[in-house]
Amino acid sequence: MTAPAVHLWRLLKWGRILARHGALRGIERDPLTPAPVRRLARIARFGARVPKKPRYADAFQELGPAAIKLGQTLATRPDLVGEEAAHDLMRLQDALPPVPFDTICRQMEAEFGRPINALFESIDEEPIGAASIAQVHRAVTTDGQHVAVKVLRPGIEREFTRAIDTYQWAAAQLEALGGEAARLRPRLVIETFRRWTARELDLRREAASASELAEAMEAEPNYVVPKIDWQRTTGRVMTLEWVEGVKISDREALHAAGHDTKALAKTLVHAFLRQAISEGFFHADMHQGNLFALSDSKIAAIDFGIMGRINRRARVWLAEILYGLITGDYVRVAEIHFEAGYVPAHHDVGEFATALRAVGEPMRGLPVKDMSIGTMLEGLFNITRDFDMQTQPHLLLLQKTMVMVEGVATALDPDINMWDTAAPFVKEWIRSELGPEAAIADRLVKDLKTVARLPELIRNIESRYPSPGGAPPSPPLKDVEVVRIGGLRYVLVAIISAAIAVAATLLLT
């Protein structure tokens, strides 16, 4: 177990970097930040040249690979870090100096247990991309297939383990303060981050995600997932089919190649909706750098390290919420939030419906190009505190991805309306999932399963009764000892550690 002094030393170093980039300013200005913490945040930046506008992304970039990934996670939480910080953190790029090719070769040979030329006829020494966790090289296999080879950076697992250990410790200190910090569940945020990272650090899991998504998207032929070369894939090396296309981010190249950007935008939106609503398993990193335009308005996706999964009950609720906001049925949207357990029962449904109306109505009647799901989500985040809505981990990735997809689609077609594009798909899915035929089928299946489990239900009915909340249970959190030492001097040390923990992990604004 890492000693608290080690955690403090790491947090002090990180906090100083954050201070130099102005990333502690939000803590000082937030009225919900305890006064001692605000004062200590000022001390942390003492003597630093603080820019007028905070540079959150630059600060996390300087902190290193683990912080880059944490920053990308926090970018999904405007309710936690504030709109300004979340927006700036979206700038975070994985681009880092590449590892020397000789080191990469040794890593690959150690993984496969044989020389590189036994697997690849050729491999480019210069990587086509070098990210915080891995880098990618173009290659040709011994059987003539053009592939992309993704290789983990040597020692990256050890670096992430150390950093996450300190993040968990800091989050526990913060959550122990209670109040708003406890409601935002920082330990759960870090646990979610740890699980995302575990997937990215095991390339076999990423390969399995790509394979599963390819099967799920067979009904959407315009969305292409590269095939995995399992014979050349291990935990630290992944080989997949080479995609020859134009990056969605390169507008000039798209037009030069004659691509229909409006059709590409619609393809992207439909693919996301099918993944998130129909399948409940979606690519959660659909930014422009991971998407390529192919012929016939097809889109190919890469980088499946971050995937989202939502159970059927939650998908039904989400579809109804989205459709209710589209149609202006705020009472039904409010009722769903209470049925799902997103809003505690002691609040009033009517009051919550009114708050939702305040979010939705300003967008109704606007020009098509000005209607934004991203804006709607920002409004929803603003009312979570008033209604004691706790973090729903299974929705974090969906919220992030929805905003990301809308941004990419709007860049392709400025006149696209996510509401109009989504409404027919959502309406049809609700009809098929909640219509009379689906209800009868669900009832038959449910009754048969209940009869089959009747002996077990009788023996253990309370523990087996399904939770009414609908959200999957939170993952078990690591036991972390909270520092509680008597004496004024030691209390001051504990407060300082909590303040630095706030700065290093949450950037509250």
N, C-alpha and C positions, 0 to 999 in steps of 0.2 A: 504493500500500500504506500502510495506517495505521501510524504510528509506535508502538512499544511504550509510549512516554510517554503518548500519547493513550488507549490502552487502560487503562493504569494509572490515569489520572485518572478515567475513567468508572467503573472498578471501585471506586475509593476512594469516590466519591460513592454508588454503589449499596450498597457494603458498610456505609457509615455508616447508611443508611436501614434495612438489614436488622438492624443492631445495635440500633437504637432499638426495634425490634419484637421483640427477643429471638430473632431467627432465626439467630444465630450460636452459640447455646448448645449445640446438638447437636454442633457441631464440637469444642467444648471437652471434651465428655463422651465422645466416641467414642474407644474405646481404639485403634482403627486409624488415627486421625489422628496424623500425625507430631508429636512434641513441639514443635518450633519453630512449626508451624502452629497448634497449640492456644494457645501463648503469644501469638502474633500476633493470634489471634481475640479474645483478652481485651483486647489493646491497642486493637483496632478499636472495641470497645464502651466504652472508657474514657470516663467522664464521662456516659454515656448513661443515661437512666432506663429500665431494662430491666423489662418486665412479668414477672410470675411465670410466666405461661404464654405460650409463643411465639405470635405472631400472624403466621404465614407468609403467609396470604392477604392480610392487610392490608398487609404489607410490599410484596408484589408489585403490589398495587393502586396503591400510592403511587408505585412505580417507573415506571408508565406502560403503554401498550398492548402493547409488545413483551414486557415482563416478565410481563404478565398471561397472554399466550399461552404464554410459557415455563413459567410456573407451572402452567398447565393441562397442559402436556406432562409436567412433573415429577410431577404428581399420579398419573400412570400408572406411576410407578416407586417403589413402596414399598421395593423392594430397594435402591434408590439413595439415596433421601432419608429413609427410615424411615417406619414406619407412622403416627406422629403427624403428621409434616409432610405426608405424602401425603393423609391424611384432612382436614387443615385446608385444604390447597390445593384440595380439591374445592369449597370455598366460593367460589372465585373467580368473580366475575360480570363480564360484559363491559360492564355499564351504565356509561356515561360521559356527561358533558354533551353534548347534541347540537350539531352544527355549524349555524350560522345557515342558514336556508332559502335566502337569497339566494346564499350560497356554493355550496350544493348545486345550485341552478338553473344557475349558471354552469358547474359541473362537468359537468352533464348536457348542456347545450347544446354545450359543447366536445367532448364525446364523440360526440354524434349529428350535430353540424354543422348543426343547424337549431333553431328555437325549440321550447320545451317544448310549446306549444299545438298544434304540428303532430303530436305523438305522443299527448298526453294531453288529454282533455276537461277533467279536473280532477285536482288532486293536493293532498292535505292537507299544509299547511305544518308541522304538528306531527307529528314522527315517532312511530311506534308502538313503536320500539325504537332505542336508540343504543348500539352496541357499540364495542369497542376498534378494530375495523377498518372497520366500515361502519355506516350507519343505514338504517332502512326506513321508507318512506312509503306510505300507502294512496293508490291512484289509480284513475281510470276512463279507459280508453283511448278514442281517437276513434271506435272501433267499438263502444263500450258495454260492454267487458269490465272487470270489477272485478279489479284486480291489486294485487300488492305490488311496490314498486320499491326495490331495494337499491342503495345508492350508497356507494362507498368514500370514506373521509375524505380530503380533499385532503392531499397530502404524506405519507401513511402509508407508502408504499413506501420513501421515503428514510429515514424514521425507523427502519423495521425493518431496512433494509440496514446502517445504522450499528450498531445494537444486535447483530445477528447476527454481524457482523464481530468485535466484541469478545468475544462468547460463544465463537466458534470459537478465538480466540487464547487465552482463558483456559482452555478445555478442553484445548488442546494442552499448555499449561504443566502442568496437573494430571496429564494422562496420562503425561507425561515422568517423573513421580515414580515410576512403576512400581507394583508390588504390587497392592493392592486397587483403587487408582484405575485401573490399566490394565485389570484384569479387568472392571470396570464400564463401560468403553469410553465415557467422557464425550464424546469427539469424535463418536462415532456417534450419541449422544443428540442432540447439537446439530445434526448433519446431518439427522437425522430431523425435528427441529423445523423446520429450514430448508425442507425439502421440503413439510411440512404447510403452512407459512406461504405458500410460493410458490403453492400451490393456492388458498388463501384470498384472496390478493392479485390473482388473475386470475379475475374473476367468470364469464368464459366457461368456465373449467375447472369451476367449481362447477355451472354450468348443465349442462354435459356430464355431470357425475357424477349429477345429479338425473335426467337423461334416461335414462342407462344403468341406474340403479337402478329406475326405473319399468318399463323393459322386463323386467328380471330378476325383478320382483315381480308379474308378471301372474298367476302361479299362486297368489298370496296376495291375493285381492281385498279383504280387510279392512284392508290396509295401503295407504294412498293417498299418492302423491307428486305434488305440484302440477305442472301442465304449464308448460313454459318458453315465454315469448313471445320467440322468437329475433329477431324484427324490432326489438325494443326492448331488446336485450341486447348489451353490449360488454364490454371488459375491466374497465371501472370501473362499469358499471351493469348490473344484472340485473333483468328483469321476469318475474314468474311469477304463476300463477293464485292468486287470493285464496282462502284457506281460512276458511270460516265454521264454527267449532267452539268447544269449550270446552277451555281449557288443562288438561292432565292434572294440573297442580299445584294447580288450584282444586277442592278436594274438595267444598266446599259447592255450587258451581255444577254439578258433575257429578251430585250427588244430586238437586239441584233440577230438572235437565233429564231425570232418570229414567234415566241411564246405568247399565248393569250393569257395575260396576267389576271384578267377577271375570272377566267375559267380556273386558273390555278388557285385563286383565293377561295372560290366555292368548293373546290376539291379539298382544300385544307380544312375548311370549316366542317364539311360533311364527314371527313375522316376523323376529326376530333370528336364530333358528336357520336359517331358510331362507337368509337373506343370508350368514351366516358359514360355514355348513357346505355347503349345497347350491350356492350361487352363488359363494362366495369373494370377494364384493364387498359390503361392508356399511357402513351409516351409522354412523360412529364417534362421533357426538355426540348420542346418544339420551337426553339429559337431559330433565327434565320441561318445561322452557321451550320445547323444540323439538317437543313432541308435543301434538296436539289430538284430542279425542274427537269423532267424528262420529256420525251416526245408525247404528243396527244394529250397534253395537259395533265400528265401524270406527275406525282411528287414522290421522291424517294427520301426516306428518313435514315439517319445514322445516329449513333451514340445512345444506347439504351441502358445506360447506367442508372438513370433515375426513372422509375416507373410508378404509376399510381394504381391503386385497386380500391374499388368501392363495391360493397355488397348490394344485392338486388333491392332490399328494402330502402336503403339510403338512396339508390338511384331513382326509385319511384318518387321519393320525396323531393329529390333535386329537380326531377323533370316537372313535377307539379309546381314547385317554387318558381322555376324559370318561366313556365307557361303562365302562371298566375301574374307574374310581374309584367310579362308581355301583354296580357289582356287587361291588366289593371284590377284583378281580383285580389285585393290586398287582404281581405278578411280570410280567404282561404289560405293564402300564403302564411298569415299569422298563425292560423290553426295548425298548419303543418309543422311550424317551428315548435309549437307546444306539444304536438303529438310525438315528434321526434325527440323531445327532451332537450332541444337546443336552448330553449328559454325556460327557466324555473317556473313551476306551477303557481307560485305566489304572485306573479305578475298578471296583469289584465290583458286578455286577448285583444280587446278593442283598442287599448292604448298602444299595443304593439302594432296593430294594423294601421293606426294613424301615423306612427313613426315610419312604417314602410311606405305609406302614401307620400310622405315628405321626401322619400328617396326616389320613388318611381315617377311621380307626377311631373317633376320639372323636365323630364326627358320626353314626355308624351307630347306630340305635336311639333317636336323639333325637326329640322331637316334631316334627311336620312344620314348624311355624312357626320352629323353632330351627335347622333345617338350612340352611346358607348356603354358596353357591359362593364368595362373597367371603371367608369365613373359610378355606375350603379354599385359595384362592389366597394368602392371607397366610401360611399354613403352608408352601406350596410355596416362596414367596420366602425363607423362613427357612432352607431347606436348600440353596439354590443356592450359597451360599458354600462349604459343606462339600464339595460335589462339583464345584467349579470350573466351574460352568455360566456361560458367557458370555451377555451380552445377546443375545436373538433379536429384532431390530427388527421383523420381520413379525408378531410375537406381541404387541407392546406395546399396540397399539390394541385388539386382541381382548380382552386381559386387562382393560383399562380399560372397554371397552364391556360386557363380560359383567357386571362388578360394577355398572356403571351401570344396566343393564337389570334386574338383580335388585333393585336398590334401588327403581326406579320400579314394578316389578311388585309388590313387597312392600307398597309404599305403597298401591297400588290394592286388593290382596287380601292381608292379613296372613297368611292361611293357605296361600298358594300355596307349593308346593314345586318349586323349579326342577329338582331331580333327577327327580321323578316326571313333570313336564311335559316335560322334555327327553328322557327315556329312550326312549319310543316313537319319537320322531322320529329320534334318533341311531341306534337299533337298525335301523330301516327303511332309513336311508341307508347304513349299513354293509353291510346285506344286499344292497342294490341295487348298491353300488359294489364290494363285495368278494366277492359271491356268484359261483357258477360261470358264470352267463351273462355277467356283467360281466368276469370274468377271461378268458373265451374271446374276447369282443369286443375287450378291451384288447390281448390277445396278437396277434390278427389285424391290428389297426391298427398295432401296434408293429412287427410283422414286415414289413408292407408298406412302412412308412416306412424301415425299415432297408435293405431291398432297394433302394429308390429312392435311398438315400444311400450305397450301397456304395462307389462310386468315391471319393466325398469322404472316407468313413471310412478307406479304405485309405491315402489321401494324408495324412490328418491325424488319425489315430485317437486319439492321446493328448490333443490339445487339444480334441477333440470328445466325449470320453467323459464322460457325465453325472456330476456330483458326487454322492457317496453321502449327503451331509449333508441334502439335502431343503430346507434353507432357502435363499431367494434370496440371491445374492451381496450383500455389503455395498456401499453406494454409494461411489464414490470420494470421499475426504475432501480438503478444501482443504489445500494445503501451507501449513503455519504454521511459521515459524522459532521454535524454542525458545530462550529466553534462556539463554545459557551464557557468563557473563563471569567472569573470574578476579578475585581480590581479595576480602577479607572484606566490605568495604563493599558491593560490587556483588552478592556472594552474598546478603547480607541483603536487598537490594532485590528480588532474584529470589524469595526465600522469601516476602516480603511480597506480591508479586504473585500467587504461587501461593495464598497463604492467602485473599486477597480473591477470587481466581477460584473457590475452593471455596465461599466464602460466596455469591457472586453467582450461581453457576450450579447448584450441586448441593445445598446445604443438607443435607449428610450428617448423619444422626443415628444 
